[in-house]
Amino acid sequence: MSQDKGDFITHTGGCHCGKVLFEVDAPANIEVIDCNCSICAKLAFLHLIVPKSQFRLLQGSDVLTTYRFNTGVGEHPFCSVCGIKSFYIPRSHPTGCSVNVRCLVEGTVKSMSISQFNGARWEENIGSLAPLPPEETGG
């Protein structure tokens, strides 16, 4: 997931009912992950993983309910009104945020390359995921 910061644009997205709205800074040409773990497969979640500093929740914190399972490290917030999980904090990248590309407003993504990740065998394959770039400290 080596994406050039110079090409970043702001994508918007949210849940089905519109109560949850967010922005994410990422390239127009994005690299996403399709995971086959138990939750991602059932949700058809396509991951755009970014550092938390590139994600902004604009509205909806009051309607989010968080689900945790297995190790409890991942935070899976979803809209308590429509049930859509449009983003979450993944166990694989706890300093980042994973946005469901299928929840982005159409028009800002120019192209998308999809990599498969065998999350059904998470412990064996986690080393194959690229780490997030270090956060900028501004100093």
C-alpha positions in Angstrom: 0.0 0.0 0.0 2.6 2.5 -1.0 0.5 5.4 -2.2 2.1 8.7 -3.1 0.9 11.5 -0.8 1.2 14.0 -3.6 -1.8 12.4 -5.4 -4.1 12.5 -2.5 -7.7 13.7 -2.8 -10.6 13.7 -0.4 -13.1 10.9 -0.8 -16.4 11.0 1.1 -18.6 8.1 2.2 -20.9 6.8 4.8 -23.6 4.4 5.7 -26.8 3.6 3.9 -29.2 5.9 5.8 -26.8 8.8 5.7 -26.5 9.3 9.4 -22.8 8.3 9.4 -20.6 10.5 7.1 -16.8 10.5 6.8 -13.9 11.8 4.7 -10.8 9.9 3.8 -7.6 11.3 2.1 -6.3 8.8 -0.4 -5.2 8.6 -4.0 -7.8 8.7 -6.8 -6.1 5.4 -8.0 -6.5 3.2 -4.9 -5.1 -0.2 -3.8 -7.6 -2.2 -1.8 -7.7 -5.6 -0.1 -10.4 -8.2 -0.4 -10.3 -10.4 2.7 -12.0 -13.8 3.1 -12.1 -13.9 6.9 -15.4 -14.6 8.6 -16.6 -11.0 9.0 -15.2 -9.5 5.8 -16.6 -12.2 3.6 -20.1 -11.9 5.0 -20.0 -8.1 4.7 -18.3 -8.0 1.2 -15.9 -5.4 2.8 -13.3 -4.0 0.4 -10.5 -2.5 2.5 -8.8 0.9 1.9 -6.5 1.0 4.9 -5.1 4.4 5.8 -3.4 6.0 8.8 -6.0 7.4 11.3 -4.8 11.0 10.4 -6.2 10.5 6.9 -9.7 9.6 8.2 -12.3 12.0 9.6 -15.7 11.1 11.0 -17.9 14.1 10.1 -21.1 12.9 11.7 -22.8 9.9 13.2 -20.7 9.2 16.3 -24.0 9.2 18.2 -25.5 6.4 16.2 -22.4 4.1 16.0 -22.4 0.8 17.9 -19.1 -1.1 18.2 -18.8 -4.8 17.8 -15.6 -6.7 18.9 -14.9 -10.4 18.5 -12.0 -12.9 18.7 -9.1 -11.0 20.3 -11.1 -7.8 20.8 -8.4 -5.7 19.2 -10.3 -4.7 16.1 -13.1 -2.1 16.6 -16.0 -2.7 14.3 -18.4 0.3 14.5 -21.6 0.1 12.5 -24.6 2.4 12.1 -27.3 1.4 14.7 -30.0 2.8 12.3 -29.2 0.9 9.0 -26.6 -1.6 10.2 -23.9 -0.7 7.7 -20.2 -0.9 8.7 -18.6 1.7 6.5 -15.2 1.8 8.3 -13.4 0.2 11.3 -10.1 -0.1 13.2 -8.6 -3.3 12.0 -6.6 -5.7 14.2 -4.0 -5.8 11.4 -3.4 -2.1 11.5 -4.6 -0.8 14.9 -3.1 2.7 14.2 -5.0 2.9 11.0 -8.5 2.9 9.7 -10.0 0.6 7.1 -12.7 2.2 4.9 -15.1 0.0 2.9 -14.6 1.2 -0.6 -18.2 0.1 -1.4 -19.4 2.9 1.0 -17.6 5.7 -0.8 -19.6 8.2 -2.8 -19.1 7.5 -6.5 -17.0 9.8 -8.7 -13.6 10.3 -6.9 -12.1 6.8 -7.4 -10.5 6.7 -10.9 -9.1 3.2 -10.6 -8.9 0.4 -8.1 -6.5 -2.6 -7.9 -7.7 -5.4 -5.6 -5.3 -7.7 -3.8 -6.6 -10.9 -2.2 -5.8 -11.6 1.5 -6.5 -15.0 3.1 -7.8 -13.7 6.4 -9.5 -17.1 7.0 -6.0 -18.2 7.9 -5.1 -14.8 9.5 -2.2 -15.8 11.8 -0.4 -17.5 8.9 -0.8 -14.6 6.5 -0.7 -11.4 8.5 2.9 -10.9 7.6 2.1 -10.5 4.0 0.1 -7.2 4.6 2.0 -4.0 4.0 2.4 -1.9 7.1 1.1 1.7 7.3 3.6 4.5 6.7 4.7 6.2 9.9 2.6 9.1 11.0 4.0 12.5 10.3 4.9 14.2 13.5 4.8 17.8 12.2 8.0 18.7 14.0 
